[in-house]
Amino acid sequence: MSVEIPRGEPRKDDQPSEIKLDVRFKPYKRVRNFYWPKKGEDPAIVDERYDHTLLLRRKVSLYGILGWIDIVSDDPESWVESLIRGLPIEKPFGETHFEEIYRGRDNIKYTKKPYILRFAFHLHNPAEYAKLLNTYADVNLGQERYMAAWNLSVPRVQRIMQCLEDGKEVILPEKNLINLKTENGNDGDIDGDGRNEDFGRASFVWLPEDLKKLRTIQLTFHRFFDKDDEEPPTEPPIPDRERLLVRT
């Protein structure tokens, strides 16, 4: 897929920032311009099924695994998918939506579009994937707190693990942000049948093209198990401290 590159200034550093567990950080805190690739750099590292804008990128390293924390435009069909599946579109930083100029079925120009937070890690082997499965991220967006994890769909975990066992490398994206707030005084509960679905999107969290607000995003990476504990299986549990609702 082609990637539309916003105008801005070239980035000065290309070294990945090491993610320290249990330490909160703001990936875009000192960013003053939207993303601009270096000469010869391919910004389309992570494929999407739609042409998308890469708005912000932070190159990171987790357990020595290279990764990227990106802000990208969402799929124009995502609102339809949300409607069909009955999942809400959340907008923690305020109103944002698609605006388009329609000139025909294959000629649509978007004058405004919402963005999403995307994690991606370049996995080389099952051991690296096991470390990622043993990790989750707390994501603070304004007053809302979300969780990103890589173990929500058991079939997806098994499929990716098989690819790695077959000697293939995988760049694994994750765009699901599960809201940790309780509704009506009741905690959410994992839907056992839902975890057995091979799904991609289970949540829709839209962000505006507002650099000032995006700089406030806060992330904290944690482990499900302590370092002295046994590594989790390919079907690691959701931590007891938060019970989540995943509908498919």
C-alpha positions as CSV (number, residue, x, y, z in Angstrom):
1,M,0.0,0.0,0.0
2,S,1.2,3.5,-0.7
3,V,1.6,5.9,2.2
4,E,0.9,9.6,2.0
5,I,3.6,11.6,3.8
6,P,2.6,14.8,5.5
7,R,4.9,17.8,5.1
8,G,7.2,18.6,8.0
9,E,10.9,18.8,9.0
10,P,13.3,15.8,8.7
11,R,13.8,13.9,11.9
12,K,17.2,14.2,13.6
13,D,17.6,10.8,15.4
14,D,17.1,7.4,14.0
15,Q,18.1,5.4,17.1
16,P,15.4,3.3,18.7
17,S,14.4,4.4,22.2
18,E,14.6,1.6,24.7
19,I,11.3,0.9,26.4
20,K,11.8,0.4,30.2
21,L,9.2,-1.7,31.9
22,D,7.0,0.0,34.5
23,V,8.3,3.4,33.5
24,R,5.8,5.9,32.0
25,F,6.8,7.8,28.9
26,K,5.4,10.1,26.3
27,P,6.5,8.9,22.8
28,Y,5.9,12.2,21.1
29,K,6.6,14.6,24.0
30,R,9.3,16.7,22.2
31,V,8.0,16.2,18.6
32,R,7.5,19.6,16.9
33,N,6.5,18.4,13.4
34,F,4.7,15.6,11.8
35,Y,6.6,12.6,10.5
36,W,9.0,13.1,7.6
37,P,11.1,10.1,6.3
38,K,14.8,10.4,5.8
39,K,16.3,10.1,2.3
40,G,16.0,6.5,1.1
41,E,13.9,5.4,4.1
42,D,10.8,3.3,3.4
43,P,8.0,4.6,5.7
44,A,5.7,1.8,4.7
45,I,7.2,-0.8,7.1
46,V,3.9,-1.9,8.3
47,D,1.4,-2.8,5.7
48,E,-2.3,-1.8,5.9
49,R,-5.2,-2.9,3.7
50,Y,-5.8,0.7,2.8
51,D,-3.8,3.7,1.7
52,H,-2.9,5.5,4.8
53,T,-1.1,8.6,6.2
54,L,1.7,8.1,8.6
55,L,1.4,11.1,10.9
56,L,3.9,10.3,13.7
57,R,6.4,7.6,14.4
58,R,8.6,6.7,17.3
59,K,11.2,3.9,16.8
60,V,11.6,1.8,19.9
61,S,13.2,-1.3,21.3
62,L,11.5,-3.7,23.7
63,Y,13.6,-6.7,25.0
64,G,15.9,-5.9,22.1
65,I,13.1,-6.3,19.6
66,L,12.8,-3.4,17.1
67,G,9.4,-1.8,17.0
68,W,7.5,1.4,16.0
69,I,4.8,3.3,17.8
70,D,2.9,5.1,15.0
71,I,0.0,7.4,14.6
72,V,-1.7,6.5,11.3
73,S,-5.0,7.4,9.6
74,D,-7.8,4.8,10.1
75,D,-9.4,2.7,7.4
76,P,-12.2,4.7,5.7
77,E,-14.4,1.6,6.1
78,S,-13.8,1.3,9.8
79,W,-16.9,3.2,10.8
80,V,-19.0,0.7,8.7
81,E,-17.3,-2.2,10.4
82,S,-17.9,-0.7,13.8
83,L,-21.6,-0.2,13.0
84,I,-22.1,-3.7,11.7
85,R,-20.4,-5.3,14.8
86,G,-22.0,-2.9,17.3
87,L,-18.7,-1.6,18.6
88,P,-18.5,2.1,19.6
89,I,-16.0,4.5,18.1
90,E,-14.3,6.3,21.0
91,K,-12.8,9.8,20.6
92,P,-10.8,10.6,23.8
93,F,-9.2,13.7,22.4
94,G,-12.5,15.2,21.1
95,E,-14.4,15.1,17.8
96,T,-12.8,13.8,14.7
97,H,-14.3,12.1,11.6
98,F,-13.9,11.6,7.9
99,E,-14.7,14.4,5.5
100,E,-14.5,13.7,1.8
101,I,-14.9,15.2,-1.6
102,Y,-16.7,12.6,-3.7
103,R,-15.9,12.7,-7.4
104,G,-16.9,9.1,-8.3
105,R,-16.5,5.6,-6.9
106,D,-12.8,5.5,-7.4
107,N,-12.1,9.2,-6.9
108,I,-12.5,10.2,-3.3
109,K,-10.3,12.8,-1.7
110,Y,-10.4,13.0,2.1
111,T,-10.1,16.5,3.4
112,K,-10.2,15.3,7.0
113,K,-9.6,11.9,8.6
114,P,-9.2,10.4,12.1
115,Y,-6.0,8.7,13.3
116,I,-5.3,5.7,15.5
117,L,-2.4,4.6,17.7
118,R,-0.6,1.6,16.2
119,F,2.1,-0.6,17.8
120,A,4.3,-2.8,15.6
121,F,7.2,-5.1,16.4
122,H,9.6,-7.0,14.1
123,L,9.6,-10.6,15.3
124,H,12.3,-13.1,14.2
125,N,11.5,-16.2,16.3
126,P,9.0,-17.7,18.8
127,A,11.0,-16.7,21.8
128,E,10.6,-13.0,20.9
129,Y,6.9,-13.5,20.4
130,A,6.6,-15.2,23.8
131,K,8.2,-12.1,25.4
132,L,5.7,-9.9,23.6
133,L,2.8,-12.1,24.6
134,N,3.9,-11.7,28.2
135,T,3.7,-7.9,27.9
136,Y,0.9,-5.3,27.9
137,A,0.8,-1.5,27.7
138,D,-1.2,1.0,29.7
139,V,-2.2,3.8,27.4
140,N,-3.4,7.2,28.7
141,L,-5.3,9.3,26.2
142,G,-6.6,12.4,27.9
143,Q,-8.9,11.3,30.8
144,E,-9.3,7.8,29.3
145,R,-7.1,4.8,30.1
146,Y,-6.7,1.9,27.7
147,M,-4.8,-1.4,27.5
148,A,-3.0,-2.8,24.5
149,A,-2.1,-6.5,24.5
150,W,-1.0,-9.0,22.0
151,N,-2.9,-12.1,23.3
152,L,-6.6,-11.2,22.8
153,S,-7.2,-13.7,20.0
154,V,-6.0,-17.2,20.6
155,P,-6.2,-18.3,16.9
156,R,-4.3,-15.3,15.8
157,V,-1.6,-16.0,18.4
158,Q,-1.4,-19.6,17.2
159,R,-1.2,-18.6,13.5
160,I,1.6,-16.1,14.1
161,M,3.5,-18.5,16.3
162,Q,3.3,-21.1,13.5
163,C,4.7,-18.7,11.0
164,L,7.7,-17.9,13.3
165,E,8.2,-21.7,14.0
166,D,8.4,-22.1,10.2
167,G,11.3,-19.7,10.1
168,K,9.4,-16.7,8.8
169,E,9.8,-13.2,10.1
170,V,6.7,-11.2,11.1
171,I,6.1,-7.5,11.6
172,L,3.2,-7.7,14.0
173,P,0.9,-4.6,14.3
174,E,-1.6,-4.1,17.1
175,K,-4.3,-1.4,17.0
176,N,-6.7,-2.6,19.6
177,L,-7.1,-0.4,22.7
178,I,-9.4,-1.8,25.3
179,N,-10.9,0.9,27.6
180,L,-10.3,-0.1,31.2
181,K,-13.1,2.1,32.7
182,T,-16.0,0.3,34.4
183,E,-19.5,0.9,33.1
184,N,-22.6,1.0,35.4
185,G,-20.4,-0.1,38.3
186,N,-19.6,-3.5,36.8
187,D,-16.2,-4.7,35.5
188,G,-16.1,-6.1,32.0
189,D,-15.5,-9.8,31.5
190,I,-13.6,-11.6,28.9
191,D,-15.9,-13.4,26.5
192,G,-14.4,-16.9,26.2
193,D,-15.9,-17.4,22.8
194,G,-14.5,-14.0,21.7
195,R,-11.0,-15.0,22.5
196,N,-11.4,-18.0,20.2
197,E,-12.2,-15.8,17.2
198,D,-9.4,-14.9,14.7
199,F,-10.2,-11.2,14.7
200,G,-8.1,-8.2,13.8
201,R,-10.0,-5.1,15.2
202,A,-11.9,-5.3,18.5
203,S,-11.9,-1.6,19.2
204,F,-12.0,1.7,17.4
205,V,-10.3,4.7,19.1
206,W,-10.0,7.8,16.9
207,L,-7.6,10.6,17.4
208,P,-7.5,14.1,15.8
209,E,-4.7,15.5,13.7
210,D,-3.7,17.7,16.6
211,L,0.0,17.6,17.5
212,K,-0.5,19.4,20.8
213,K,-2.9,16.7,22.0
214,L,-1.0,13.8,20.6
215,R,2.1,14.9,22.5
216,T,0.2,14.1,25.7
217,I,-0.1,10.4,25.0
218,Q,1.4,8.4,27.8
219,L,2.5,4.7,27.7
220,T,3.7,2.3,30.3
221,F,4.7,-1.3,29.4
222,H,4.4,-4.1,32.0
223,R,4.8,-7.8,32.2
224,F,1.9,-10.2,33.0
225,F,4.5,-12.4,34.9
226,D,7.5,-11.4,37.0
227,K,10.9,-12.2,35.4
228,D,11.4,-15.1,37.8
229,D,8.1,-16.7,36.7
230,E,7.8,-19.2,33.9
231,E,7.3,-17.8,30.4
232,P,3.6,-17.8,29.5
233,P,2.2,-20.4,27.0
234,T,0.8,-19.2,23.6
235,E,-2.5,-18.6,25.4
236,P,-1.5,-16.3,28.3
237,P,-4.2,-15.1,30.6
238,I,-5.5,-11.6,31.0
239,P,-4.2,-10.2,34.3
240,D,-6.6,-10.5,37.2
241,R,-6.3,-6.8,38.1
242,E,-8.4,-5.9,35.0
243,R,-11.1,-8.0,33.5
244,L,-11.8,-6.9,29.9
245,L,-14.7,-7.2,27.6
246,V,-13.9,-8.2,24.0
247,R,-16.9,-8.6,21.7
248,T,-16.6,-10.0,18.2
